[in-house]
Amino acid sequence: MEFTVSFNEQANRFEAVTDDGTLAGFTEYHVEGETVVMPHTVTEDGFEGQGVGSKVVKAALEAARGDGKKVDPKCPFVASYIERHQEYADLVA
């Protein structure tokens, strides 16, 4: 299944949405000074195991990098993602 990932500014999160508009998952994203705090990631029921969490976290990390921010990975999934993808290790505050 294909997902579109985008930043929902009103909800302060990156969201993965299916072609029919169904929310598949999200990761929260809060800017605090020069740091992006990422406290929580959710994959909605029925979308587990399809890479939804990884897609939203990657998008959030790329956005932080593009904005020159550091990341505080409070969410265990985000911390684990960074551990598995060392190209993002330099972002950790």
N, C-alpha and C positions, 0 to 999 in steps of 0.2 A: 504494500500500500504506500502511496505517496503522501507526503505531508508538506505543507507550506509553513515555514517558521518565520515569525515576525515579532517585533516588539509591540506590546500593548502598553502604551504609555499610561493610560488611565489606571490599569491594574498593576503597573510596575513589574511586568514579567514578560519573558519570551514565551510564546505559545506555538505549539504545533497543531495545525488544523488540517483536517482531511479536505478532499476536493468538494465534499458536500457541506462543509462548514462545521463539522463536528470537532469539538475540542478534544485532542488526543492526549495532551499533556502540557506542562509548563514548568518553568523555573523562575522563581522570584528574583528580582534584580533591583537593589536599592543603592543609589549613589550617596556616599557620605564623604564629602570632601574629595580626596584623590583616590578613594577606595570604593569599590563596588562590593557590597555585601550580598551574598547569595545564600539565603537561609533555608530554602525549601524547594524541592523538585517533586512534581507529581506526574505519574503516568496514569491516565484514566483507565477504568476497568475495560477490558477488551482490547487494549492496545499494548499490554505488557509484552516484552520480548521482541518488539519491532523496531527498537532503536530510537524511540521517541525521546526518552530522557537524554540520551547522548546527543541527539540533534539540537535540542533546546539549550543544553549546557554548552555545546560547541559554539552555537550562535552567540550566546551571552559572553563567552570568553573572547570570541573574536571582536565583539563590540567593545568590550573593556580594553582590549589591546589597541583597537583603532582609536579609542578616546584617550589613550595614554594613562589609563587607570591601573591600579593594582586590584587584586581580588582577595576578599576574605571569604573562603569557602566554608561557611558554617554548616551547610548541608552535607551530610556524609556522602551522598551520591556525587556531588560536585567534587569533593576532596578526592574520592576514589577515581573519578574521571581524570583529574589532573595527575594523579599518581600513575595511571595507566598511559597517559599521553603527556610525556615529559616536555613536549614542545610548549606546554602552558605553565610549566613549573616556575618560570621567571615572573609570572604574574602574581604569585602569592605574596600578599603583604607581610 
